[in-house]
Amino acid sequence: MLFNTPVKTTKLRLYIDRPDGTTERGGIGIGEWEVYGEKVKNEMVSAKISGKNRLVKSEVSSYYGVSVPGELSGTFDYEWSVPEESKDILQIIGGQ
């Protein structure tokens, strides 16, 4: 797969379908997976959020955001938000 523009990401996922006419006994595989390029060091690619992924009603939890790549220096601002459809069940307190 060749991309015409640079891809900046922390993960790649490849989905594979069996070719038409192939039975479940016929296997397919990947012989080689190579990524060419350079590690991004001077530009924020994404943010990583840490904290609980499930809450029970009335529970309060703390979440933290860090920049990716982690060695990127500087100060970053994050804007925390709740999807419109979840505003009646989820609330942000603080957001610092």
SULSULPE-V437772 format. One record per pair of residues at least 6 apart in sequence whose C-alpha atoms are under 6 Angstrom apart, sorted by the first residue. I is the first residue (numbers start at 1). J is the second residue. Records with the same first field share a line. If there is no record, write none. Layout:
I = J  J
//
This chain:
44 = 68
45 = 68
46 = 68
47 = 66  67  68
48 = 65  66
49 = 64  65
50 = 63  64
51 = 63
//
